[in-house]
Amino acid sequence: MSWTQIIWDPTPDGNVAHVEEHDLTTDDVDHVLQNFESRGTSKSSGRPCVYGHVSDGRHIVVIYEEVDDDTVIPVTAYEVPERRRKRK
């Protein structure tokens, strides 16, 4: 999986706000989407997700929707314990 386009929505209810609510940046999420360590499925939404580390060492999950092979829309992201991650 290597997406070339990540769609961000800066409106008040958009995905940028959802990420920032969890003290993350769009750069953090972009990094994990491009360098994820494992993937899985969100238990609450059923959407696909990826797990990885951001530059400050936190382990996060990124929940997303895949538009096509090249495009992804992050829904939200937040810190999780490493034991919750799934295998590739």
MMTF fields as JSON, N, C-alpha, C and O atoms, coordinates in Angstrom:
{
  "mmtfVersion": "1.0.0",
  "mmtfProducer": "UNKNOWN",
  "numBonds": 351,
  "numAtoms": 352,
  "numGroups": 88,
  "numChains": 1,
  "numModels": 1,
  "chainsPerModel": [1],
  "groupsPerChain": [88],
  "chainIdList": ["A"],
  "bondAtomList": [4, 2, 8, 6, 12, 10, 16, 14, 20, 18, 24, 22, 28, 26, 32, 30, 36, 34, 40, 38, 44, 42, 48, 46, 52, 50, 56, 54, 60, 58, 64, 62, 68, 66, 72, 70, 76, 74, 80, 78, 84, 82, 88, 86, 92, 90, 96, 94, 100, 98, 104, 102, 108, 106, 112, 110, 116, 114, 120, 118, 124, 122, 128, 126, 132, 130, 136, 134, 140, 138, 144, 142, 148, 146, 152, 150, 156, 154, 160, 158, 164, 162, 168, 166, 172, 170, 176, 174, 180, 178, 184, 182, 188, 186, 192, 190, 196, 194, 200, 198, 204, 202, 208, 206, 212, 210, 216, 214, 220, 218, 224, 222, 228, 226, 232, 230, 236, 234, 240, 238, 244, 242, 248, 246, 252, 250, 256, 254, 260, 258, 264, 262, 268, 266, 272, 270, 276, 274, 280, 278, 284, 282, 288, 286, 292, 290, 296, 294, 300, 298, 304, 302, 308, 306, 312, 310, 316, 314, 320, 318, 324, 322, 328, 326, 332, 330, 336, 334, 340, 338, 344, 342, 348, 346],
  "bondOrderList": [1, 1, 1, 1, 1, 1, 1, 1, 1, 1, 1, 1, 1, 1, 1, 1, 1, 1, 1, 1, 1, 1, 1, 1, 1, 1, 1, 1, 1, 1, 1, 1, 1, 1, 1, 1, 1, 1, 1, 1, 1, 1, 1, 1, 1, 1, 1, 1, 1, 1, 1, 1, 1, 1, 1, 1, 1, 1, 1, 1, 1, 1, 1, 1, 1, 1, 1, 1, 1, 1, 1, 1, 1, 1, 1, 1, 1, 1, 1, 1, 1, 1, 1, 1, 1, 1, 1],
  "groupList": [{"groupName": "MET", "atomNameList": ["N", "CA", "C", "O"], "elementList": ["N", "C", "C", "O"], "formalChargeList": [0, 0, 0, 0], "bondAtomList": [1, 0, 2, 1, 3, 2], "bondOrderList": [1, 1, 2], "singleLetterCode": "M", "chemCompType": "L-PEPTIDE LINKING"}, {"groupName": "SER", "atomNameList": ["N", "CA", "C", "O"], "elementList": ["N", "C", "C", "O"], "formalChargeList": [0, 0, 0, 0], "bondAtomList": [1, 0, 2, 1, 3, 2], "bondOrderList": [1, 1, 2], "singleLetterCode": "S", "chemCompType": "L-PEPTIDE LINKING"}, {"groupName": "TRP", "atomNameList": ["N", "CA", "C", "O"], "elementList": ["N", "C", "C", "O"], "formalChargeList": [0, 0, 0, 0], "bondAtomList": [1, 0, 2, 1, 3, 2], "bondOrderList": [1, 1, 2], "singleLetterCode": "W", "chemCompType": "L-PEPTIDE LINKING"}, {"groupName": "THR", "atomNameList": ["N", "CA", "C", "O"], "elementList": ["N", "C", "C", "O"], "formalChargeList": [0, 0, 0, 0], "bondAtomList": [1, 0, 2, 1, 3, 2], "bondOrderList": [1, 1, 2], "singleLetterCode": "T", "chemCompType": "L-PEPTIDE LINKING"}, {"groupName": "GLN", "atomNameList": ["N", "CA", "C", "O"], "elementList": ["N", "C", "C", "O"], "formalChargeList": [0, 0, 0, 0], "bondAtomList": [1, 0, 2, 1, 3, 2], "bondOrderList": [1, 1, 2], "singleLetterCode": "Q", "chemCompType": "L-PEPTIDE LINKING"}, {"groupName": "ILE", "atomNameList": ["N", "CA", "C", "O"], "elementList": ["N", "C", "C", "O"], "formalChargeList": [0, 0, 0, 0], "bondAtomList": [1, 0, 2, 1, 3, 2], "bondOrderList": [1, 1, 2], "singleLetterCode": "I", "chemCompType": "L-PEPTIDE LINKING"}, {"groupName": "ASP", "atomNameList": ["N", "CA", "C", "O"], "elementList": ["N", "C", "C", "O"], "formalChargeList": [0, 0, 0, 0], "bondAtomList": [1, 0, 2, 1, 3, 2], "bondOrderList": [1, 1, 2], "singleLetterCode": "D", "chemCompType": "L-PEPTIDE LINKING"}, {"groupName": "PRO", "atomNameList": ["N", "CA", "C", "O"], "elementList": ["N", "C", "C", "O"], "formalChargeList": [0, 0, 0, 0], "bondAtomList": [1, 0, 2, 1, 3, 2], "bondOrderList": [1, 1, 2], "singleLetterCode": "P", "chemCompType": "L-PEPTIDE LINKING"}, {"groupName": "GLY", "atomNameList": ["N", "CA", "C", "O"], "elementList": ["N", "C", "C", "O"], "formalChargeList": [0, 0, 0, 0], "bondAtomList": [1, 0, 2, 1, 3, 2], "bondOrderList": [1, 1, 2], "singleLetterCode": "G", "chemCompType": "PEPTIDE LINKING"}, {"groupName": "ASN", "atomNameList": ["N", "CA", "C", "O"], "elementList": ["N", "C", "C", "O"], "formalChargeList": [0, 0, 0, 0], "bondAtomList": [1, 0, 2, 1, 3, 2], "bondOrderList": [1, 1, 2], "singleLetterCode": "N", "chemCompType": "L-PEPTIDE LINKING"}, {"groupName": "VAL", "atomNameList": ["N", "CA", "C", "O"], "elementList": ["N", "C", "C", "O"], "formalChargeList": [0, 0, 0, 0], "bondAtomList": [1, 0, 2, 1, 3, 2], "bondOrderList": [1, 1, 2], "singleLetterCode": "V", "chemCompType": "L-PEPTIDE LINKING"}, {"groupName": "ALA", "atomNameList": ["N", "CA", "C", "O"], "elementList": ["N", "C", "C", "O"], "formalChargeList": [0, 0, 0, 0], "bondAtomList": [1, 0, 2, 1, 3, 2], "bondOrderList": [1, 1, 2], "singleLetterCode": "A", "chemCompType": "L-PEPTIDE LINKING"}, {"groupName": "HIS", "atomNameList": ["N", "CA", "C", "O"], "elementList": ["N", "C", "C", "O"], "formalChargeList": [0, 0, 0, 0], "bondAtomList": [1, 0, 2, 1, 3, 2], "bondOrderList": [1, 1, 2], "singleLetterCode": "H", "chemCompType": "L-PEPTIDE LINKING"}, {"groupName": "GLU", "atomNameList": ["N", "CA", "C", "O"], "elementList": ["N", "C", "C", "O"], "formalChargeList": [0, 0, 0, 0], "bondAtomList": [1, 0, 2, 1, 3, 2], "bondOrderList": [1, 1, 2], "singleLetterCode": "E", "chemCompType": "L-PEPTIDE LINKING"}, {"groupName": "LEU", "atomNameList": ["N", "CA", "C", "O"], "elementList": ["N", "C", "C", "O"], "formalChargeList": [0, 0, 0, 0], "bondAtomList": [1, 0, 2, 1, 3, 2], "bondOrderList": [1, 1, 2], "singleLetterCode": "L", "chemCompType": "L-PEPTIDE LINKING"}, {"groupName": "PHE", "atomNameList": ["N", "CA", "C", "O"], "elementList": ["N", "C", "C", "O"], "formalChargeList": [0, 0, 0, 0], "bondAtomList": [1, 0, 2, 1, 3, 2], "bondOrderList": [1, 1, 2], "singleLetterCode": "F", "chemCompType": "L-PEPTIDE LINKING"}, {"groupName": "ARG", "atomNameList": ["N", "CA", "C", "O"], "elementList": ["N", "C", "C", "O"], "formalChargeList": [0, 0, 0, 0], "bondAtomList": [1, 0, 2, 1, 3, 2], "bondOrderList": [1, 1, 2], "singleLetterCode": "R", "chemCompType": "L-PEPTIDE LINKING"}, {"groupName": "LYS", "atomNameList": ["N", "CA", "C", "O"], "elementList": ["N", "C", "C", "O"], "formalChargeList": [0, 0, 0, 0], "bondAtomList": [1, 0, 2, 1, 3, 2], "bondOrderList": [1, 1, 2], "singleLetterCode": "K", "chemCompType": "L-PEPTIDE LINKING"}, {"groupName": "CYS", "atomNameList": ["N", "CA", "C", "O"], "elementList": ["N", "C", "C", "O"], "formalChargeList": [0, 0, 0, 0], "bondAtomList": [1, 0, 2, 1, 3, 2], "bondOrderList": [1, 1, 2], "singleLetterCode": "C", "chemCompType": "L-PEPTIDE LINKING"}, {"groupName": "TYR", "atomNameList": ["N", "CA", "C", "O"], "elementList": ["N", "C", "C", "O"], "formalChargeList": [0, 0, 0, 0], "bondAtomList": [1, 0, 2, 1, 3, 2], "bondOrderList": [1, 1, 2], "singleLetterCode": "Y", "chemCompType": "L-PEPTIDE LINKING"}],
  "groupTypeList": [0, 1, 2, 3, 4, 5, 5, 2, 6, 7, 3, 7, 6, 8, 9, 10, 11, 12, 10, 13, 13, 12, 6, 14, 3, 3, 6, 6, 10, 6, 12, 10, 14, 4, 9, 15, 13, 1, 16, 8, 3, 1, 17, 1, 1, 8, 16, 7, 18, 10, 19, 8, 12, 10, 1, 6, 8, 16, 12, 5, 10, 10, 5, 19, 13, 13, 10, 6, 6, 6, 3, 10, 5, 7, 10, 3, 11, 19, 13, 10, 7, 13, 16, 16, 16, 17, 16, 17],
  "groupIdList": [1, 2, 3, 4, 5, 6, 7, 8, 9, 10, 11, 12, 13, 14, 15, 16, 17, 18, 19, 20, 21, 22, 23, 24, 25, 26, 27, 28, 29, 30, 31, 32, 33, 34, 35, 36, 37, 38, 39, 40, 41, 42, 43, 44, 45, 46, 47, 48, 49, 50, 51, 52, 53, 54, 55, 56, 57, 58, 59, 60, 61, 62, 63, 64, 65, 66, 67, 68, 69, 70, 71, 72, 73, 74, 75, 76, 77, 78, 79, 80, 81, 82, 83, 84, 85, 86, 87, 88],
  "secStructList": [7, 7, 7, 1, 3, 3, 7, 7, 7, 7, 1, 6, 6, 1, 2, 2, 2, 2, 2, 2, 6, 6, 6, 7, 7, 2, 2, 2, 2, 2, 2, 2, 2, 2, 1, 7, 1, 3, 3, 3, 3, 7, 6, 6, 6, 7, 7, 3, 3, 3, 3, 3, 3, 7, 6, 6, 1, 7, 3, 3, 3, 3, 3, 3, 3, 3, 3, 3, 6, 6, 3, 3, 3, 3, 3, 3, 3, 3, 3, 7, 7, 4, 4, 4, 7, 7, 7, 7],
  "xCoordList": [0.844, 0.0, 0.891, 1.669, 0.778, 1.526, 0.645, 0.521, 0.039, -0.849, -0.049, 0.884, -0.419, 0.255, -0.533, -0.006, -1.799, -2.616, -3.335, -4.006, -3.174, -3.866, -4.758, -4.28, -6.056, -7.021, -7.291, -7.711, -7.042, -7.294, -8.418, -8.468, -9.317, -10.449, -10.259, -10.431, -9.902, -9.621, -10.863, -10.722, -12.062, -13.27, -13.415, -12.786, -14.235, -14.344, -14.679, -14.238, -15.425, -15.748, -14.947, -15.269, -13.907, -13.131, -12.093, -11.952, -11.372, -10.409, -9.202, -8.574, -8.867, -7.772, -8.136, -7.311, -9.355, -9.809, -9.823, -9.443, -10.255, -10.293, -8.887, -8.704, -7.906, -6.526, -5.967, -5.342, -6.191, -5.665, -6.271, -5.625, -7.497, -8.125, -7.309, -7.417, -6.494, -5.694, -4.211, -3.337, -3.949, -2.581, -1.653, -0.472, -2.19, -1.403, -1.51, -2.407, -0.589, -0.614, -0.87, -0.761, -1.206, -1.371, -0.039, -0.03, 1.081, 2.391, 2.608, 3.166, 2.162, 2.269, 1.507, 2.017, 0.287, -0.567, 0.001, 0.039, 0.438, 1.052, 2.227, 2.377, 3.053, 4.221, 3.8, 4.367, 2.814, 2.391, 1.715, 1.909, 0.93, 0.315, 1.37, 1.169, 2.479, 3.529, 4.537, 5.283, 4.56, 5.571, 4.959, 5.586, 3.755, 3.083, 3.828, 4.535, 3.645, 4.316, 3.388, 3.842, 2.095, 1.118, -0.232, -0.411, -1.17, -2.509, -3.568, -3.279, -4.792, -5.896, -7.216, -7.321, -8.224, -9.565, -10.059, -9.929, -10.624, -11.172, -12.351, -13.28, -12.312, -13.421, -14.697, -15.797, -14.561, -15.753, -16.405, -17.63, -15.609, -16.191, -16.136, -16.868, -15.274, -15.084, -14.206, -14.006, -13.677, -12.807, -11.391, -10.993, -10.649, -9.253, -8.425, -8.771, -7.334, -6.45, -5.015, -4.76, -4.085, -2.671, -2.085, -2.58, -1.01, -0.336, 1.102, 1.722, 1.632, 3.024, 3.434, 2.634, 4.691, 5.252, 5.437, 5.809, 5.17, 5.435, 6.811, 7.425, 7.294, 8.677, 9.003, 10.161, 8.011, 8.296, 8.195, 8.299, 7.994, 7.997, 6.634, 6.523, 5.593, 4.254, 3.814, 4.121, 3.094, 2.539, 1.089, 0.313, 0.719, -0.638, -1.327, -0.695, -2.631, -3.44, -4.052, -4.462, -4.113, -4.766, -5.914, -5.695, -7.135, -8.326, -8.536, -8.445, -8.815, -8.907, -9.956, -10.463, -10.259, -11.071, -10.202, -9.586, -10.158, -9.382, -10.312, -11.317, -9.972, -10.77, -10.46, -11.363, -9.187, -8.712, -7.29, -6.825, -6.598, -5.247, -4.268, -3.261, -4.55, -3.631, -4.07, -3.264, -5.33, -5.884, -6.495, -7.219, -6.182, -6.693, -7.219, -6.689, -8.267, -8.813, -8.686, -9.391, -7.799, -7.732, -9.04, -9.539, -9.584, -10.804, -10.435, -10.94, -9.553, -9.05, -7.767, -7.405, -7.084, -5.862, -5.703, -6.091, -5.126, -4.912, -3.869, -3.576, -3.316, -2.294, -2.916, -4.008, -2.214, -2.654, -1.447, -0.308, -1.707, -0.598, -0.106, -0.889, 1.162, 1.73, 1.144, 1.118, 0.686, 0.14, -1.134, -1.514, -1.812, -3.054, -2.842, -3.793, -1.638, -1.426, -1.62, -1.45, -1.973, -2.215, -1.009, -0.188, -0.915, 0.171, -0.164, -1.333, 0.888, 0.716, 0.117, -0.106],
  "yCoordList": [-1.177, 0.0, 1.241, 1.452, 2.035, 3.282, 4.326, 4.368, 5.161, 6.186, 7.407, 7.818, 7.981, 9.187, 10.441, 11.549, 10.277, 11.435, 11.147, 10.126, 12.082, 12.016, 13.247, 14.378, 13.018, 14.118, 14.61, 13.845, 15.899, 16.545, 17.564, 18.334, 17.558, 18.486, 19.422, 19.001, 20.7, 21.633, 22.292, 23.14, 21.918, 22.517, 22.117, 21.154, 22.844, 22.576, 21.124, 20.656, 20.418, 19.019, 18.037, 16.85, 18.533, 17.695, 16.838, 16.873, 16.069, 15.13, 15.819, 15.234, 17.035, 17.756, 17.987, 17.767, 18.424, 18.658, 17.368, 17.367, 16.275, 14.989, 14.565, 14.039, 14.782, 14.424, 15.356, 14.896, 16.66, 17.63, 17.465, 17.805, 16.949, 16.681, 15.694, 15.657, 14.898, 13.872, 14.253, 13.393, 15.567, 16.1, 15.532, 15.295, 15.316, 14.875, 15.913, 16.756, 15.845, 16.749, 15.954, 14.728, 16.654, 15.98, 15.372, 14.333, 16.004, 15.436, 14.104, 13.17, 14.015, 12.746, 11.648, 10.545, 11.964, 10.976, 10.623, 9.451, 11.623, 11.365, 10.397, 9.465, 10.629, 9.774, 8.322, 7.403, 8.114, 6.748, 6.1, 4.91, 6.862, 6.291, 5.826, 4.826, 6.536, 6.178, 5.171, 4.551, 5.008, 4.156, 3.264, 3.022, 2.777, 2.004, 0.71, 0.159, 0.244, -0.975, -2.182, -3.317, -1.935, -3.021, -2.42, -1.202, -3.295, -2.816, -3.699, -4.788, -3.212, -3.952, -3.341, -2.667, -3.591, -3.063, -2.483, -3.113, -1.291, -0.655, -1.464, -1.772, -1.806, -2.559, -1.722, -2.263, -0.412, 0.426, 0.811, 0.903, 1.036, 1.502, 0.469, 0.58, -0.528, -1.504, -1.0, -1.7, 0.214, 0.785, 0.218, -0.233, 0.244, -0.187, 0.806, 1.982, 0.311, 1.178, 0.691, -0.465, 1.598, 1.263, 1.789, 2.752, 1.125, 1.479, 1.845, 1.286, 2.797, 3.185, 4.191, 4.603, 4.583, 5.54, 6.906, 7.011, 7.938, 9.304, 9.716, 8.989, 10.863, 11.264, 11.379, 11.213, 11.658, 11.764, 10.415, 10.35, 9.344, 8.008, 7.425, 6.24, 8.258, 7.735, 6.733, 6.878, 5.724, 4.706, 5.095, 5.264, 5.239, 5.698, 4.744, 3.929, 4.882, 4.205, 5.283, 6.335, 5.024, 5.922, 5.141, 4.13, 5.617, 5.039, 5.796, 7.023, 5.076, 5.754, 5.107, 4.019, 5.823, 5.299, 5.363, 6.39, 4.28, 4.257, 4.598, 3.922, 5.651, 6.082, 5.199, 4.708, 5.009, 4.117, 3.718, 4.021, 3.053, 2.575, 3.695, 3.457, 4.915, 6.037, 7.041, 7.869, 6.989, 8.05, 7.508, 6.512, 8.193, 7.797, 9.043, 10.144, 8.84, 9.908, 9.463, 8.548, 10.094, 9.774, 10.205, 11.3, 9.363, 9.699, 10.284, 11.337, 9.598, 10.069, 9.327, 8.378, 9.753, 9.09, 9.414, 10.488, 8.467, 8.682, 7.7, 6.683, 8.035, 7.195, 5.923, 5.952, 4.809, 3.514, 2.794, 3.042, 1.898, 1.071, 0.158, -0.258, -0.155, -0.989, -2.39, -3.014, -2.896, -4.257, -4.407, -5.531, -3.304, -3.369, -3.51, -3.799, -3.315, -3.309, -4.697, -5.713, -4.713, -5.955, -6.257, -5.382, -7.503, -7.897, -7.505, -7.395, -7.293, -6.986, -8.154, -8.096],
  "zCoordList": [0.0, 0.0, 0.0, 0.93, -1.011, -1.065, -1.728, -2.953, -0.908, -1.438, -1.858, -1.169, -2.99, -3.466, -3.122, -3.217, -2.722, -2.356, -1.042, -0.889, -0.092, 1.192, 1.264, 1.174, 1.426, 1.404, 2.817, 3.686, 3.035, 4.325, 4.198, 3.239, 5.176, 5.22, 6.414, 7.558, 6.16, 7.248, 7.877, 8.757, 7.445, 8.012, 9.484, 9.922, 10.252, 11.695, 12.068, 13.118, 11.261, 11.561, 10.708, 10.653, 10.045, 9.135, 9.84, 11.063, 9.035, 9.594, 10.243, 11.125, 9.831, 10.495, 11.958, 12.844, 12.213, 13.591, 14.397, 15.568, 13.79, 14.507, 14.925, 16.023, 14.077, 14.381, 15.459, 16.414, 15.307, 16.262, 17.656, 18.647, 17.748, 19.056, 19.874, 21.1, 19.199, 19.867, 19.924, 20.033, 19.847, 19.921, 18.858, 19.114, 17.673, 16.533, 15.43, 15.438, 14.485, 13.335, 12.064, 12.051, 11.018, 9.73, 9.282, 8.622, 9.632, 9.3, 10.021, 9.445, 11.291, 12.027, 11.295, 11.1, 10.897, 10.228, 8.856, 8.483, 8.112, 6.801, 6.948, 6.158, 7.964, 8.189, 8.434, 7.842, 9.297, 9.601, 8.391, 8.143, 7.641, 6.44, 5.436, 4.746, 5.352, 4.394, 4.954, 4.195, 6.293, 6.935, 8.011, 9.043, 7.785, 8.828, 9.129, 8.284, 10.367, 10.834, 10.785, 10.643, 10.901, 10.828, 10.461, 10.462, 10.149, 9.781, 10.415, 10.91, 10.389, 10.99, 10.58, 9.555, 11.403, 11.187, 12.5, 13.549, 12.445, 13.637, 14.162, 13.415, 15.444, 16.047, 16.113, 15.998, 16.295, 16.453, 15.126, 15.05, 14.078, 12.818, 11.691, 10.708, 11.833, 10.76, 9.63, 8.637, 9.773, 8.739, 8.87, 9.944, 7.784, 7.862, 8.677, 8.785, 9.242, 10.008, 9.878, 9.54, 10.154, 10.197, 11.502, 12.086, 11.942, 13.188, 12.887, 11.982, 13.658, 13.497, 14.54, 15.38, 14.475, 15.431, 14.774, 13.605, 15.553, 15.097, 15.609, 16.39, 15.179, 15.455, 16.939, 17.32, 17.792, 19.226, 19.937, 21.162, 19.179, 19.753, 20.091, 20.406, 20.025, 20.339, 19.279, 18.096, 19.726, 18.832, 18.572, 19.512, 17.296, 16.979, 16.006, 15.334, 15.963, 14.955, 14.079, 14.571, 12.796, 11.841, 11.209, 10.542, 11.423, 10.808, 9.496, 9.467, 8.419, 7.121, 6.219, 6.489, 5.135, 4.037, 2.789, 2.503, 2.06, 0.821, -0.336, -0.555, -1.074, -2.221, -3.421, -4.098, -3.669, -4.731, -4.375, -3.276, -5.271, -4.969, -4.641, -3.976, -5.1, -4.914, -3.856, -3.431, -3.419, -2.591, -1.309, -1.312, -0.208, 1.098, 1.83, 1.674, 2.627, 3.462, 4.918, 5.344, 5.686, 7.113, 7.786, 7.527, 8.633, 9.361, 10.714, 11.103, 11.428, 12.707, 13.025, 12.33, 14.065, 14.531, 16.001, 16.461, 16.739, 18.166, 18.682, 18.053, 19.848, 20.459, 21.017, 21.584, 20.854, 21.379, 21.973, 21.577, 22.93, 23.428, 22.32, 21.467, 22.323, 21.258, 21.239, 20.178, 22.333, 22.367, 21.55, 21.223, 21.205, 20.451, 18.958, 18.232, 18.482, 17.038, 16.443, 17.116, 15.193, 14.45, 13.576, 13.302, 13.143, 12.24, 10.807, 10.436, 10.002, 8.567, 7.861, 6.652]
}
